[in-house]
Amino acid sequence: MSYLDRKNIITEGFFDSLKKFFKGPKFSKEERKLMKHPGFKKSYTEFKKHIDDFDRELAKYRKEQGLDK
């Protein structure tokens, strides 16, 4: 059997895309400098958490109101 058979190609592509998904966002040069500052990084992660909480609550209320099915 060849190393590059159909099954291996599909699984390698799947794991590569999965790895890219969990790697995180791409930052510009200035954003990378800011992310090295502990206070900014903490504020940024808290901000992202609040956005996620807001999205969850919004989806819940939209479902309660019958706007999303």
Biopython code that builds the backbone (N, CA, C, O; Angstrom):
import numpy as np
from Bio.PDB.StructureBuilder import StructureBuilder

atoms = [
    (1, "MET", "N", (0.827, -1.185, 0.000)),
    (1, "MET", "CA", (0.000, 0.000, 0.000)),
    (1, "MET", "C", (0.872, 1.249, 0.000)),
    (1, "MET", "O", (1.929, 1.300, 0.629)),
    (2, "SER", "N", (0.413, 2.212, -0.697)),
    (2, "SER", "CA", (1.130, 3.473, -0.785)),
    (2, "SER", "C", (0.807, 4.341, 0.423)),
    (2, "SER", "O", (-0.275, 4.249, 1.003)),
    (3, "TYR", "N", (1.753, 5.173, 0.786)),
    (3, "TYR", "CA", (1.537, 6.088, 1.906)),
    (3, "TYR", "C", (0.449, 7.097, 1.552)),
    (3, "TYR", "O", (-0.339, 7.479, 2.418)),
    (4, "LEU", "N", (0.393, 7.528, 0.315)),
    (4, "LEU", "CA", (-0.572, 8.542, -0.080)),
    (4, "LEU", "C", (-1.821, 7.925, -0.709)),
    (4, "LEU", "O", (-2.248, 8.347, -1.784)),
    (5, "ASP", "N", (-2.387, 6.959, -0.062)),
    (5, "ASP", "CA", (-3.654, 6.427, -0.563)),
    (5, "ASP", "C", (-4.789, 7.368, -0.156)),
    (5, "ASP", "O", (-4.581, 8.313, 0.604)),
    (6, "ARG", "N", (-5.943, 7.108, -0.651)),
    (6, "ARG", "CA", (-7.078, 8.016, -0.466)),
    (6, "ARG", "C", (-7.399, 8.265, 1.007)),
    (6, "ARG", "O", (-7.676, 9.404, 1.385)),
    (7, "LYS", "N", (-7.368, 7.243, 1.837)),
    (7, "LYS", "CA", (-7.720, 7.388, 3.245)),
    (7, "LYS", "C", (-6.738, 8.313, 3.967)),
    (7, "LYS", "O", (-7.159, 9.163, 4.751)),
    (8, "ASN", "N", (-5.448, 8.162, 3.716)),
    (8, "ASN", "CA", (-4.456, 9.008, 4.370)),
    (8, "ASN", "C", (-4.566, 10.457, 3.923)),
    (8, "ASN", "O", (-4.411, 11.370, 4.734)),
    (9, "ILE", "N", (-4.828, 10.673, 2.655)),
    (9, "ILE", "CA", (-4.948, 12.042, 2.157)),
    (9, "ILE", "C", (-6.143, 12.735, 2.812)),
    (9, "ILE", "O", (-6.047, 13.897, 3.205)),
    (10, "ILE", "N", (-7.251, 12.035, 2.930)),
    (10, "ILE", "CA", (-8.439, 12.632, 3.539)),
    (10, "ILE", "C", (-8.196, 12.931, 5.014)),
    (10, "ILE", "O", (-8.549, 14.010, 5.489)),
    (11, "THR", "N", (-7.598, 11.988, 5.745)),
    (11, "THR", "CA", (-7.392, 12.216, 7.177)),
    (11, "THR", "C", (-6.354, 13.304, 7.414)),
    (11, "THR", "O", (-6.497, 14.086, 8.354)),
    (12, "GLU", "N", (-5.318, 13.376, 6.590)),
    (12, "GLU", "CA", (-4.331, 14.438, 6.777)),
    (12, "GLU", "C", (-4.956, 15.795, 6.524)),
    (12, "GLU", "O", (-4.685, 16.742, 7.262)),
    (13, "GLY", "N", (-5.778, 15.911, 5.508)),
    (13, "GLY", "CA", (-6.458, 17.175, 5.239)),
    (13, "GLY", "C", (-7.391, 17.561, 6.365)),
    (13, "GLY", "O", (-7.500, 18.737, 6.711)),
    (14, "PHE", "N", (-8.065, 16.580, 6.938)),
    (14, "PHE", "CA", (-8.974, 16.844, 8.049)),
    (14, "PHE", "C", (-8.215, 17.369, 9.259)),
    (14, "PHE", "O", (-8.618, 18.361, 9.866)),
    (15, "PHE", "N", (-7.115, 16.706, 9.610)),
    (15, "PHE", "CA", (-6.368, 17.135, 10.790)),
    (15, "PHE", "C", (-5.657, 18.464, 10.565)),
    (15, "PHE", "O", (-5.491, 19.237, 11.509)),
    (16, "ASP", "N", (-5.235, 18.744, 9.335)),
    (16, "ASP", "CA", (-4.638, 20.047, 9.053)),
    (16, "ASP", "C", (-5.654, 21.162, 9.233)),
    (16, "ASP", "O", (-5.348, 22.197, 9.825)),
    (17, "SER", "N", (-6.860, 20.955, 8.725)),
    (17, "SER", "CA", (-7.885, 21.984, 8.878)),
    (17, "SER", "C", (-8.303, 22.118, 10.338)),
    (17, "SER", "O", (-8.591, 23.224, 10.795)),
    (18, "LEU", "N", (-8.341, 21.027, 11.068)),
    (18, "LEU", "CA", (-8.667, 21.076, 12.482)),
    (18, "LEU", "C", (-7.597, 21.836, 13.262)),
    (18, "LEU", "O", (-7.918, 22.616, 14.159)),
    (19, "LYS", "N", (-6.341, 21.613, 12.925)),
    (19, "LYS", "CA", (-5.242, 22.306, 13.584)),
    (19, "LYS", "C", (-5.317, 23.811, 13.308)),
    (19, "LYS", "O", (-5.068, 24.611, 14.210)),
    (20, "LYS", "N", (-5.655, 24.204, 12.087)),
    (20, "LYS", "CA", (-5.788, 25.620, 11.750)),
    (20, "LYS", "C", (-6.933, 26.247, 12.520)),
    (20, "LYS", "O", (-6.850, 27.405, 12.929)),
    (21, "PHE", "N", (-8.012, 25.481, 12.720)),
    (21, "PHE", "CA", (-9.168, 26.003, 13.441)),
    (21, "PHE", "C", (-8.815, 26.339, 14.884)),
    (21, "PHE", "O", (-9.253, 27.368, 15.399)),
    (22, "PHE", "N", (-8.035, 25.493, 15.542)),
    (22, "PHE", "CA", (-7.696, 25.702, 16.947)),
    (22, "PHE", "C", (-6.480, 26.585, 17.148)),
    (22, "PHE", "O", (-6.173, 26.963, 18.278)),
    (23, "LYS", "N", (-5.792, 26.914, 16.083)),
    (23, "LYS", "CA", (-4.585, 27.720, 16.220)),
    (23, "LYS", "C", (-4.903, 29.128, 16.692)),
    (23, "LYS", "O", (-4.116, 29.724, 17.429)),
    (24, "GLY", "N", (-6.030, 29.665, 16.286)),
    (24, "GLY", "CA", (-6.422, 30.982, 16.741)),
    (24, "GLY", "C", (-6.340, 32.005, 15.628)),
    (24, "GLY", "O", (-5.960, 31.691, 14.500)),
    (25, "PRO", "N", (-6.703, 33.237, 15.963)),
    (25, "PRO", "CA", (-6.748, 34.275, 14.940)),
    (25, "PRO", "C", (-5.355, 34.739, 14.537)),
    (25, "PRO", "O", (-4.391, 34.594, 15.288)),
    (26, "LYS", "N", (-5.272, 35.292, 13.353)),
    (26, "LYS", "CA", (-4.024, 35.877, 12.873)),
    (26, "LYS", "C", (-3.997, 37.337, 13.308)),
    (26, "LYS", "O", (-4.946, 38.081, 13.059)),
    (27, "PHE", "N", (-2.924, 37.738, 13.948)),
    (27, "PHE", "CA", (-2.790, 39.107, 14.422)),
    (27, "PHE", "C", (-1.799, 39.863, 13.556)),
    (27, "PHE", "O", (-0.867, 39.277, 13.005)),
    (28, "SER", "N", (-2.005, 41.167, 13.439)),
    (28, "SER", "CA", (-1.053, 42.010, 12.731)),
    (28, "SER", "C", (0.171, 42.228, 13.626)),
    (28, "SER", "O", (0.202, 41.782, 14.773)),
    (29, "LYS", "N", (1.159, 42.907, 13.091)),
    (29, "LYS", "CA", (2.391, 43.142, 13.852)),
    (29, "LYS", "C", (2.101, 43.956, 15.116)),
    (29, "LYS", "O", (2.637, 43.660, 16.184)),
    (30, "GLU", "N", (1.258, 44.975, 14.995)),
    (30, "GLU", "CA", (0.926, 45.813, 16.149)),
    (30, "GLU", "C", (0.118, 45.036, 17.185)),
    (30, "GLU", "O", (0.322, 45.201, 18.388)),
    (31, "GLU", "N", (-0.798, 44.191, 16.717)),
    (31, "GLU", "CA", (-1.604, 43.399, 17.644)),
    (31, "GLU", "C", (-0.746, 42.381, 18.384)),
    (31, "GLU", "O", (-0.983, 42.118, 19.563)),
    (32, "ARG", "N", (0.245, 41.807, 17.714)),
    (32, "ARG", "CA", (1.136, 40.864, 18.406)),
    (32, "ARG", "C", (1.917, 41.568, 19.501)),
    (32, "ARG", "O", (2.141, 40.993, 20.566)),
    (33, "LYS", "N", (2.336, 42.812, 19.254)),
    (33, "LYS", "CA", (3.035, 43.574, 20.295)),
    (33, "LYS", "C", (2.111, 43.827, 21.481)),
    (33, "LYS", "O", (2.521, 43.706, 22.636)),
    (34, "LEU", "N", (0.865, 44.178, 21.186)),
    (34, "LEU", "CA", (-0.092, 44.421, 22.265)),
    (34, "LEU", "C", (-0.377, 43.161, 23.057)),
    (34, "LEU", "O", (-0.539, 43.224, 24.275)),
    (35, "MET", "N", (-0.443, 42.012, 22.387)),
    (35, "MET", "CA", (-0.759, 40.761, 23.072)),
    (35, "MET", "C", (0.347, 40.340, 24.038)),
    (35, "MET", "O", (0.117, 39.495, 24.903)),
    (36, "LYS", "N", (1.540, 40.913, 23.904)),
    (36, "LYS", "CA", (2.620, 40.609, 24.844)),
    (36, "LYS", "C", (2.441, 41.354, 26.166)),
    (36, "LYS", "O", (3.039, 40.981, 27.176)),
    (37, "HIS", "N", (1.622, 42.403, 26.163)),
    (37, "HIS", "CA", (1.359, 43.171, 27.378)),
    (37, "HIS", "C", (0.312, 42.420, 28.202)),
    (37, "HIS", "O", (-0.799, 42.188, 27.725)),
    (38, "PRO", "N", (0.660, 42.036, 29.445)),
    (38, "PRO", "CA", (-0.261, 41.199, 30.243)),
    (38, "PRO", "C", (-1.621, 41.849, 30.497)),
    (38, "PRO", "O", (-2.642, 41.163, 30.454)),
    (39, "GLY", "N", (-1.656, 43.142, 30.757)),
    (39, "GLY", "CA", (-2.924, 43.812, 31.030)),
    (39, "GLY", "C", (-3.830, 43.827, 29.811)),
    (39, "GLY", "O", (-5.033, 43.589, 29.918)),
    (40, "PHE", "N", (-3.247, 44.108, 28.656)),
    (40, "PHE", "CA", (-4.042, 44.117, 27.427)),
    (40, "PHE", "C", (-4.547, 42.729, 27.105)),
    (40, "PHE", "O", (-5.702, 42.556, 26.717)),
    (41, "LYS", "N", (-3.682, 41.736, 27.265)),
    (41, "LYS", "CA", (-4.078, 40.362, 26.950)),
    (41, "LYS", "C", (-5.232, 39.916, 27.840)),
    (41, "LYS", "O", (-6.165, 39.262, 27.375)),
    (42, "LYS", "N", (-5.165, 40.270, 29.118)),
    (42, "LYS", "CA", (-6.238, 39.903, 30.043)),
    (42, "LYS", "C", (-7.541, 40.587, 29.645)),
    (42, "LYS", "O", (-8.598, 39.956, 29.638)),
    (43, "SER", "N", (-7.470, 41.867, 29.317)),
    (43, "SER", "CA", (-8.664, 42.601, 28.893)),
    (43, "SER", "C", (-9.236, 42.017, 27.613)),
    (43, "SER", "O", (-10.452, 41.900, 27.464)),
    (44, "TYR", "N", (-8.362, 41.653, 26.696)),
    (44, "TYR", "CA", (-8.793, 41.084, 25.417)),
    (44, "TYR", "C", (-9.515, 39.756, 25.622)),
    (44, "TYR", "O", (-10.561, 39.521, 25.018)),
    (45, "THR", "N", (-8.963, 38.885, 26.470)),
    (45, "THR", "CA", (-9.610, 37.592, 26.700)),
    (45, "THR", "C", (-10.946, 37.762, 27.424)),
    (45, "THR", "O", (-11.903, 37.044, 27.132)),
    (46, "GLU", "N", (-11.018, 38.703, 28.361)),
    (46, "GLU", "CA", (-12.292, 38.976, 29.035)),
    (46, "GLU", "C", (-13.322, 39.512, 28.046)),
    (46, "GLU", "O", (-14.493, 39.136, 28.100)),
    (47, "PHE", "N", (-12.887, 40.386, 27.146)),
    (47, "PHE", "CA", (-13.773, 40.941, 26.132)),
    (47, "PHE", "C", (-14.319, 39.837, 25.236)),
    (47, "PHE", "O", (-15.513, 39.816, 24.938)),
    (48, "LYS", "N", (-13.462, 38.928, 24.806)),
    (48, "LYS", "CA", (-13.915, 37.827, 23.963)),
    (48, "LYS", "C", (-14.900, 36.937, 24.713)),
    (48, "LYS", "O", (-15.861, 36.442, 24.122)),
    (49, "LYS", "N", (-14.671, 36.730, 26.008)),
    (49, "LYS", "CA", (-15.575, 35.922, 26.814)),
    (49, "LYS", "C", (-16.944, 36.583, 26.903)),
    (49, "LYS", "O", (-17.969, 35.909, 26.802)),
    (50, "HIS", "N", (-16.964, 37.900, 27.091)),
    (50, "HIS", "CA", (-18.234, 38.609, 27.173)),
    (50, "HIS", "C", (-18.984, 38.566, 25.843)),
    (50, "HIS", "O", (-20.211, 38.477, 25.829)),
    (51, "ILE", "N", (-18.271, 38.626, 24.748)),
    (51, "ILE", "CA", (-18.925, 38.522, 23.439)),
    (51, "ILE", "C", (-19.547, 37.135, 23.280)),
    (51, "ILE", "O", (-20.671, 37.013, 22.792)),
    (52, "ASP", "N", (-18.829, 36.096, 23.686)),
    (52, "ASP", "CA", (-19.378, 34.739, 23.610)),
    (52, "ASP", "C", (-20.618, 34.597, 24.490)),
    (52, "ASP", "O", (-21.604, 33.983, 24.081)),
    (53, "ASP", "N", (-20.571, 35.162, 25.696)),
    (53, "ASP", "CA", (-21.736, 35.125, 26.590)),
    (53, "ASP", "C", (-22.920, 35.851, 25.958)),
    (53, "ASP", "O", (-24.052, 35.371, 26.011)),
    (54, "PHE", "N", (-22.653, 37.006, 25.361)),
    (54, "PHE", "CA", (-23.709, 37.776, 24.713)),
    (54, "PHE", "C", (-24.340, 36.982, 23.566)),
    (54, "PHE", "O", (-25.562, 36.957, 23.423)),
    (55, "ASP", "N", (-23.508, 36.341, 22.756)),
    (55, "ASP", "CA", (-24.032, 35.552, 21.641)),
    (55, "ASP", "C", (-24.911, 34.401, 22.126)),
    (55, "ASP", "O", (-25.950, 34.117, 21.528)),
    (56, "ARG", "N", (-24.499, 33.738, 23.206)),
    (56, "ARG", "CA", (-25.306, 32.655, 23.767)),
    (56, "ARG", "C", (-26.651, 33.158, 24.279)),
    (56, "ARG", "O", (-27.692, 32.558, 24.012)),
    (57, "GLU", "N", (-26.619, 34.269, 25.017)),
    (57, "GLU", "CA", (-27.864, 34.830, 25.552)),
    (57, "GLU", "C", (-28.774, 35.317, 24.424)),
    (57, "GLU", "O", (-29.990, 35.135, 24.484)),
    (58, "LEU", "N", (-28.195, 35.929, 23.411)),
    (58, "LEU", "CA", (-28.988, 36.398, 22.283)),
    (58, "LEU", "C", (-29.675, 35.228, 21.578)),
    (58, "LEU", "O", (-30.852, 35.309, 21.226)),
    (59, "ALA", "N", (-28.934, 34.148, 21.378)),
    (59, "ALA", "CA", (-29.527, 32.969, 20.738)),
    (59, "ALA", "C", (-30.647, 32.391, 21.600)),
    (59, "ALA", "O", (-31.678, 31.960, 21.083)),
    (60, "LYS", "N", (-30.440, 32.384, 22.917)),
    (60, "LYS", "CA", (-31.461, 31.856, 23.824)),
    (60, "LYS", "C", (-32.736, 32.696, 23.755)),
    (60, "LYS", "O", (-33.832, 32.144, 23.667)),
    (61, "TYR", "N", (-32.607, 34.016, 23.794)),
    (61, "TYR", "CA", (-33.777, 34.881, 23.752)),
    (61, "TYR", "C", (-34.455, 34.856, 22.392)),
    (61, "TYR", "O", (-35.681, 34.933, 22.313)),
    (62, "ARG", "N", (-33.685, 34.752, 21.330)),
    (62, "ARG", "CA", (-34.288, 34.652, 19.998)),
    (62, "ARG", "C", (-35.100, 33.365, 19.882)),
    (62, "ARG", "O", (-36.165, 33.341, 19.264)),
    (63, "LYS", "N", (-34.579, 32.292, 20.488)),
    (63, "LYS", "CA", (-35.310, 31.029, 20.454)),
    (63, "LYS", "C", (-36.592, 31.129, 21.276)),
    (63, "LYS", "O", (-37.633, 30.615, 20.865)),
    (64, "GLU", "N", (-36.524, 31.795, 22.451)),
    (64, "GLU", "CA", (-37.708, 31.976, 23.290)),
    (64, "GLU", "C", (-38.783, 32.785, 22.574)),
    (64, "GLU", "O", (-39.974, 32.505, 22.711)),
    (65, "GLN", "N", (-38.359, 33.786, 21.813)),
    (65, "GLN", "CA", (-39.303, 34.640, 21.105)),
    (65, "GLN", "C", (-39.809, 34.012, 19.814)),
    (65, "GLN", "O", (-40.729, 34.535, 19.185)),
    (66, "GLY", "N", (-39.215, 32.900, 19.420)),
    (66, "GLY", "CA", (-39.662, 32.220, 18.206)),
    (66, "GLY", "C", (-39.062, 32.794, 16.945)),
    (66, "GLY", "O", (-39.568, 32.540, 15.852)),
    (67, "LEU", "N", (-37.993, 33.565, 17.070)),
    (67, "LEU", "CA", (-37.360, 34.147, 15.897)),
    (67, "LEU", "C", (-36.416, 33.159, 15.210)),
    (67, "LEU", "O", (-36.223, 33.226, 13.997)),
    (68, "ASP", "N", (-35.835, 32.255, 15.975)),
    (68, "ASP", "CA", (-34.989, 31.201, 15.423)),
    (68, "ASP", "C", (-35.693, 29.874, 15.617)),
    (68, "ASP", "O", (-36.306, 29.625, 16.655)),
    (69, "LYS", "N", (-35.601, 29.046, 14.631)),
    (69, "LYS", "CA", (-36.275, 27.759, 14.744)),
    (69, "LYS", "C", (-35.296, 26.643, 14.714)),
    (69, "LYS", "O", (-35.685, 25.478, 14.798)),
]
sb = StructureBuilder()
sb.init_structure("model")
sb.init_model(0)
sb.init_chain("A")
sb.init_seg("    ")
for serial, (resi, resn, name, xyz) in enumerate(atoms, 1):
    if name == "N":
        sb.init_residue(resn, " ", resi, " ")
    sb.init_atom(name, np.array(xyz, "f"), 0.0, 1.0, " ", f" {name:<3s}", serial, name[0])
structure = sb.get_structure()
